[in-house]
């Protein structure tokens, strides 16, 4: 599970064919290490709002 990440094509190719590495941090953010040795940390994911299941939309006829 630690090796899974939702990467777009660009980031996947950088990781696979470039000299980029990453690791997932406990808060859900990622720490990327660039070929230059620079370390960049992403923001942790924001929780998505839950849908309101209490109200149902009614079609008017």
TIMI-2910 file (N, C-alpha, C, CB; in pm, 1 decimal, decimal comma, always signed):
<rs>
+----------+----------+----------+----------+----------+----------+----------+----------+----------+----------+----------+----------+------+
!      n_x !      n_y !      n_z !     ca_x !     ca_y !     ca_z !      c_x !      c_y !      c_z !     cb_x !     cb_y !     cb_z ! resn !
+----------+----------+----------+----------+----------+----------+----------+----------+----------+----------+----------+----------+------+
!    +81,7 !   -120,6 !     +0,0 !     +0,0 !     +0,0 !     +0,0 !    +85,8 !   +126,7 !     +0,0 !    -92,8 !     +0,0 !   +120,7 !  Unk !
!   +204,8 !   +119,0 !    +56,0 !   +288,1 !   +239,2 !    +62,2 !   +337,1 !   +283,3 !    -74,7 !   +406,4 !   +215,3 !   +152,7 !  Unk !
!   +335,0 !   +193,1 !   -172,7 !   +385,2 !   +225,5 !   -305,0 !   +275,1 !   +275,4 !   -398,6 !   +452,5 !   +104,7 !   -364,9 !  Unk !
!   +152,0 !   +283,6 !   -351,0 !    +41,9 !   +328,0 !   -435,2 !    +21,4 !   +478,4 !   -420,1 !    -87,3 !   +252,1 !   -400,0 !  Unk !
!     +3,6 !   +544,1 !   -534,0 !    -21,5 !   +687,8 !   -532,8 !   -102,9 !   +724,2 !   -655,3 !   +111,2 !   +768,3 !   -528,8 !  Unk !
!   -196,9 !   +818,1 !   -643,2 !   -275,1 !   +860,5 !   -758,7 !   -195,8 !   +960,0 !   -843,6 !   -408,4 !   +922,9 !   -713,3 !  Unk !
!   -110,0 !   +908,8 !   -929,6 !    -23,2 !   +994,9 !  -1009,5 !    -81,0 !  +1017,4 !  -1148,5 !   +116,7 !   +934,4 !  -1020,1 !  Unk !
!    -66,5 !  +1139,7 !  -1197,6 !   -103,0 !  +1165,9 !  -1335,8 !     +8,6 !  +1110,3 !  -1425,2 !   -125,7 !  +1319,9 !  -1360,9 !  Unk !
!    -12,8 !  +1109,2 !  -1553,3 !    +85,0 !  +1052,4 !  -1646,4 !   +221,4 !  +1118,7 !  -1632,0 !    +35,5 !  +1066,6 !  -1789,9 !  Unk !
!   +223,9 !  +1250,1 !  -1621,9 !   +349,9 !  +1324,5 !  -1612,2 !   +430,1 !  +1282,8 !  -1488,9 !   +322,4 !  +1475,4 !  -1607,9 !  Unk !
!   +363,7 !  +1277,4 !  -1374,1 !   +433,8 !  +1241,5 !  -1251,0 !   +471,7 !  +1093,5 !  -1248,3 !   +347,4 !  +1275,2 !  -1130,1 !  Unk !
!   +387,7 !  +1009,4 !  -1304,6 !   +421,2 !   +867,6 !  -1311,7 !   +547,3 !   +846,2 !  -1396,5 !   +303,0 !   +787,4 !  -1369,8 !  Unk !
!   +555,9 !   +914,7 !  -1509,4 !   +672,4 !   +899,5 !  -1596,3 !   +798,0 !   +957,1 !  -1530,2 !   +647,3 !   +968,2 !  -1731,6 !  Unk !
!   +784,0 !  +1066,0 !  -1454,6 !   +898,8 !  +1122,6 !  -1383,4 !   +951,0 !  +1023,7 !  -1279,8 !   +860,7 !  +1255,8 !  -1315,6 !  Unk !
!   +859,8 !   +957,4 !  -1211,3 !   +898,9 !   +858,8 !  -1110,4 !   +960,2 !   +735,8 !  -1175,1 !   +778,4 !   +818,6 !  -1025,1 !  Unk !
!   +899,1 !   +688,6 !  -1283,0 !   +941,2 !   +564,4 !  -1345,6 !  +1068,9 !   +580,7 !  -1428,7 !   +830,0 !   +511,3 !  -1432,6 !  Unk !
!  +1075,1 !   +684,4 !  -1509,6 !  +1186,1 !   +698,5 !  -1603,4 !  +1285,9 !   +806,6 !  -1563,5 !  +1132,8 !   +728,4 !  -1739,9 !  Unk !
!  +1250,2 !   +890,2 !  -1469,2 !  +1340,7 !   +993,9 !  -1421,8 !  +1408,4 !   +948,3 !  -1294,2 !  +1265,7 !  +1126,1 !  -1398,9 !  Unk !
!  +1472,6 !  +1038,3 !  -1229,1 !  +1542,3 !  +1005,7 !  -1104,7 !  +1466,4 !  +1063,4 !   -985,3 !  +1687,4 !  +1059,4 !  -1107,6 !  Unk !
!  +1333,0 !  +1070,2 !   -997,6 !  +1248,6 !  +1122,6 !   -891,7 !  +1205,5 !  +1008,3 !   -800,9 !  +1125,7 !  +1196,1 !   -950,1 !  Unk !
!  +1194,5 !  +1035,0 !   -671,9 !  +1141,0 !   +937,3 !   -578,0 !  +1039,0 !  +1008,0 !   -488,8 !  +1255,3 !   +871,5 !   -492,8 !  Unk !
!   +951,9 !   +930,0 !   -428,9 !   +855,3 !   +988,3 !   -335,9 !   +827,1 !   +889,2 !   -225,2 !   +724,3 !  +1028,0 !   -408,3 !  Unk !
!   +773,4 !   +941,8 !   -117,2 !   +724,2 !   +857,5 !     -8,4 !   +602,4 !   +925,1 !    +50,4 !   +833,8 !   +833,6 !   +100,9 !  Unk !
!   +509,2 !   +843,3 !    +94,4 !   +385,9 !   +896,1 !   +152,9 !   +407,2 !   +918,5 !   +301,4 !   +266,4 !   +800,0 !   +128,4 !  Unk !
!   +364,2 !  +1032,7 !   +349,6 !   +376,6 !  +1067,2 !   +490,6 !   +248,8 !  +1027,6 !   +564,6 !   +405,4 !  +1218,5 !   +507,8 !  Unk !
!   +254,9 !  +1014,2 !   +696,9 !   +137,6 !   +969,4 !   +774,5 !    +12,4 !  +1056,1 !   +758,3 !   +173,7 !   +964,8 !   +919,3 !  Unk !
!    +28,7 !  +1185,1 !   +728,7 !    -88,8 !  +1272,0 !   +713,7 !   -150,5 !  +1264,6 !   +574,6 !    -51,1 !  +1415,3 !   +744,1 !  Unk !
!    -93,5 !  +1180,9 !   +485,5 !   -147,9 !  +1164,6 !   +351,6 !    -77,6 !  +1247,6 !   +246,1 !   -291,6 !  +1198,7 !   +352,1 !  Unk !
!    +12,5 !  +1335,2 !   +288,1 !    +87,9 !  +1413,8 !   +191,0 !   +203,7 !  +1330,5 !   +135,1 !   +140,9 !  +1544,6 !   +255,7 !  Unk !
!   +268,7 !  +1381,3 !    +32,5 !   +380,9 !  +1312,1 !    -29,3 !   +505,7 !  +1396,5 !    -22,4 !   +349,4 !  +1276,6 !   -173,7 !  Unk !
!   +617,3 !  +1330,0 !     -3,2 !   +747,1 !  +1395,8 !     -2,2 !   +823,4 !  +1347,6 !   -125,3 !   +826,5 !  +1365,6 !   +130,7 !  Unk !
!   +842,7 !  +1437,5 !   -221,8 !   +913,3 !  +1406,1 !   -345,0 !  +1058,7 !  +1449,1 !   -332,1 !   +846,3 !  +1474,8 !   -466,2 !  Unk !
!  +1148,8 !  +1366,1 !   -382,0 !  +1289,9 !  +1402,1 !   -389,6 !  +1326,5 !  +1412,7 !   -537,1 !  +1380,8 !  +1297,0 !   -315,3 !  Unk !
!  +1372,3 !  +1528,9 !   -578,1 !  +1408,0 !  +1555,7 !   -716,1 !  +1549,4 !  +1507,0 !   -744,6 !  +1395,3 !  +1705,1 !   -746,8 !  Unk !
!  +1586,7 !  +1492,0 !   -871,5 !  +1722,1 !  +1447,6 !   -905,3 !  +1830,8 !  +1539,3 !   -848,4 !  +1736,9 !  +1439,2 !  -1055,7 !  Unk !
!  +1799,4 !  +1664,6 !   -823,8 !  +1896,7 !  +1759,2 !   -768,7 !  +1914,6 !  +1742,2 !   -618,2 !  +1853,9 !  +1901,6 !   -799,1 !  Unk !
!  +1828,5 !  +1661,1 !   -556,0 !  +1833,8 !  +1642,3 !   -411,1 !  +1735,4 !  +1729,2 !   -336,0 !  +1971,7 !  +1670,0 !   -361,4 !  Unk !
!  +1669,2 !  +1818,3 !   -407,2 !  +1568,0 !  +1904,0 !   -346,4 !  +1448,9 !  +1819,7 !   -303,1 !  +1523,4 !  +2014,9 !   -444,5 !  Unk !
!  +1397,9 !  +1846,6 !   -183,2 !  +1283,0 !  +1773,5 !   -130,1 !  +1163,0 !  +1867,3 !   -128,3 !  +1312,5 !  +1717,2 !    +13,1 !  Unk !
!  +1052,5 !  +1822,1 !   -184,9 !   +928,0 !  +1899,2 !   -190,4 !   +818,5 !  +1817,5 !   -123,6 !   +889,2 !  +1935,3 !   -338,1 !  Unk !
!   +743,1 !  +1880,5 !    -34,6 !   +632,9 !  +1814,0 !    +33,5 !   +501,6 !  +1872,8 !    -15,2 !   +645,7 !  +1827,9 !   +187,2 !  Unk !
!   +408,3 !  +1785,9 !    -54,1 !   +277,4 !  +1831,8 !    -99,4 !   +186,5 !  +1855,9 !    +20,3 !   +213,7 !  +1729,5 !   -195,9 !  Unk !
!    +77,6 !  +1925,1 !     -2,2 !    -22,2 !  +1944,9 !   +103,0 !    -97,8 !  +1814,7 !   +124,3 !   -120,2 !  +2060,5 !    +66,7 !  Unk !
!   -141,6 !  +1787,5 !   +247,3 !   -224,5 !  +1667,8 !   +268,2 !   -358,1 !  +1684,2 !   +197,3 !   -246,9 !  +1641,6 !   +419,6 !  Unk !
!   -418,8 !  +1574,2 !   +158,4 !   -547,5 !  +1584,7 !    +89,1 !   -655,1 !  +1642,5 !   +179,6 !   -591,4 !  +1448,1 !    +37,5 !  Unk !
!   -741,3 !  +1724,1 !   +121,2 !   -852,6 !  +1782,6 !   +196,7 !   -970,9 !  +1685,9 !   +192,0 !   -892,8 !  +1923,1 !   +139,0 !  Unk !
!  -1040,3 !  +1671,4 !   +303,0 !  -1157,3 !  +1581,8 !   +301,0 !  -1265,8 !  +1637,3 !   +210,0 !  -1213,3 !  +1561,6 !   +443,6 !  Unk !
!  -1330,9 !  +1549,7 !   +139,7 !  -1440,5 !  +1590,9 !    +52,5 !  -1568,0 !  +1601,7 !   +134,2 !  -1458,8 !  +1491,4 !    -65,1 !  Unk !
!  -1652,8 !  +1698,5 !   +101,6 !  -1779,4 !  +1707,9 !   +175,7 !  -1867,6 !  +1587,6 !   +146,2 !  -1854,0 !  +1838,2 !   +140,2 !  Unk !
!  -1936,1 !  +1542,2 !   +247,8 !  -2025,6 !  +1427,2 !   +231,2 !  -2156,1 !  +1475,7 !   +169,1 !  -2052,3 !  +1355,4 !   +368,1 !  Unk !
!  -2213,1 !  +1396,8 !    +81,3 !  -2342,1 !  +1437,5 !    +22,8 !  -2452,3 !  +1436,1 !   +127,6 !  -2380,2 !  +1345,0 !    -94,3 !  Unk !
!  -2544,9 !  +1528,5 !   +112,9 !  -2658,1 !  +1536,1 !   +204,8 !  -2760,8 !  +1431,8 !   +163,2 !  -2720,8 !  +1679,2 !   +206,0 !  Unk !
!  -2770,0 !  +1324,4 !   +236,4 !  -2861,2 !  +1215,5 !   +201,0 !  -2996,7 !  +1230,7 !   +270,2 !  -2799,1 !  +1080,8 !   +237,5 !  Unk !
!  -3011,2 !  +1333,1 !   +353,0 !  -3136,6 !  +1351,8 !   +424,8 !  -3246,3 !  +1409,6 !   +337,9 !  -3115,0 !  +1440,5 !   +542,9 !  Unk !
!  -3209,5 !  +1488,3 !   +239,2 !  -3310,0 !  +1550,6 !   +152,3 !  -3308,1 !  +1481,5 !    +17,1 !  -3283,9 !  +1703,5 !   +136,3 !  Unk !
!  -3424,4 !  +1460,5 !    -34,7 !  -3436,5 !  +1403,9 !   -169,0 !  -3498,0 !  +1510,3 !   -259,7 !  -3523,2 !  +1272,4 !   -168,4 !  Unk !
!  -3446,1 !  +1514,6 !   -379,1 !  -3507,2 !  +1608,1 !   -473,3 !  -3635,2 !  +1547,8 !   -528,5 !  -3409,5 !  +1643,2 !   -588,3 !  Unk !
!  -3734,6 !  +1627,6 !   -540,7 !  -3862,8 !  +1581,2 !   -592,5 !  -3888,2 !  +1649,8 !   -725,8 !  -3978,8 !  +1609,7 !   -491,7 !  Unk !
!  -3930,0 !  +1569,7 !   -821,6 !  -3967,2 !  +1627,4 !   -951,3 !  -4108,2 !  +1678,5 !   -943,9 !  -3953,3 !  +1524,6 !  -1065,3 !  Unk !
!  -4125,2 !  +1796,8 !   -990,6 !  -4258,9 !  +1854,7 !   -996,2 !  -4318,7 !  +1827,1 !  -1133,2 !  -4255,4 !  +2007,4 !   -967,0 !  Unk !
!  -4441,5 !  +1789,6 !  -1134,3 !  -4507,9 !  +1761,0 !  -1260,9 !  -4616,6 !  +1860,0 !  -1290,4 !  -4564,8 !  +1622,5 !  -1260,4 !  Unk !
+----------+----------+----------+----------+----------+----------+----------+----------+----------+----------+----------+----------+------+
</rs>
